[in-house]
Amino acid sequence: MGVNQTLSTYSDMAFATSVVIYIAAMLLYFAEFAYGGRKQAQRARSAELVGAGAPVTPAASEGGVGRVEEPQKRPLSERFGGMAVAMTVLGILVHGGSLLFRGVAVGRAPWGNMYEFGSAICLAAVIAFTIVLFRQMRAERRDAAPAQLRGLGGFVLLPVVVLLFLSGTVLYAKAAPLQPALQSYWIVIHVTAAIISSGAFMFAGVASILYLLRAWHENDPRKLARFAPRLPSGEALDRMAYRATVIIFPVWTFAIVAGAIWAEAAWGRFWGWDPKETCSFIAWVVYAAYLHARATAGWRGMRAAWINIAGLAVMIFNLFFINIVVSGLHSYAGL
């Protein structure tokens, strides 16, 4: 089957557009993070004055709006956050369209090389964050305690933008049919599971990194004094990392099992300790250790978070070094 060059061009244009949209969303998230943090500090200062007996007028405590009958404007930080969420959703739609155009252009699943695979992982990571964010927003409408999850947005999109930039430049591959070894229905089953798992693990890893930063500040308030208090609480970050990992770990397990079944059909053996297989299994062991540590009272907190970050490091090593540098049966990077 030939390649539809028109749809391939549309795919590349949509990919570049999605990167620009994600960058705009990331900057808006960081703007909310920075500006909202200053507002939180001002409110905390007002609370301290009230506790000390100092008079605080309604106008001062509410940002200068003293008349009750006048509707208060949304704080600038919240408007930044709302725009960031809208841009994120738009980026998901455009990004998904780029993969759809690529798939239709070549008549196959759009993850047959490193460019497409990296793009799909980033889409999975952003979708995972957006699902968690909208669940939290719905919980807040039920008067649940807010967790400031929008504060994660910029930190989730930062590695996404970096990986998309690398995918669109260093790892870019022109639209082309699949290599003969990949022409199997297992590419939809096995690789889809791997993409979803990798994207969710990226989100969980970012949450664990931010948890460590928050924990360092709580242990010594002088460290990261202007940064860490603006993050969600350590409990919320730890809970998000754990839930994302515990939900996606069975999917990663299925991806490894499906890969073994595909390997038996393609190469006549279920497991041959190929570098890709070995590194994937190491990642599985690390995440299993994290879940075990997280379920054990003595290994919660920072030590468990370090294990989760180690799992993310193995996944990144597997994605780049194993796929690009090491030669093996899974060398389908398309570079």
Secondary structure, 3 states (H helix, E strand, C coil): CCCCHHHHHHHHHHHHHHHHHHHHHHHHHHHHHHHHHHHHHHHHHHHHHHHCCCCCCHHHHCCCCCCCCCCCCCCHHHHHHHHHHHHHHHHHHHHHHHHHHHHHHHCCCCCCCHHHHHHHHHHHHHHHHHHHHHHHHHHHHCCCCCCCHHHHHHHHHHHHHHHHHHHHCCCCCCCCCCCHHHCCCHHHHHHHHHHHHHHHHHHHHHHHHHHHHHHHHHHCCCCCCCCHHHCCCHHHHHHHHHHHHHHHHHHHHHHHHHHHHHHHHHHCCCCCCCHHHHHHHHHHHHHHHHHHHHHCHHHCCHHHHHHHHHHHHHHHHHHHHHHHHCCCCCCCCCC
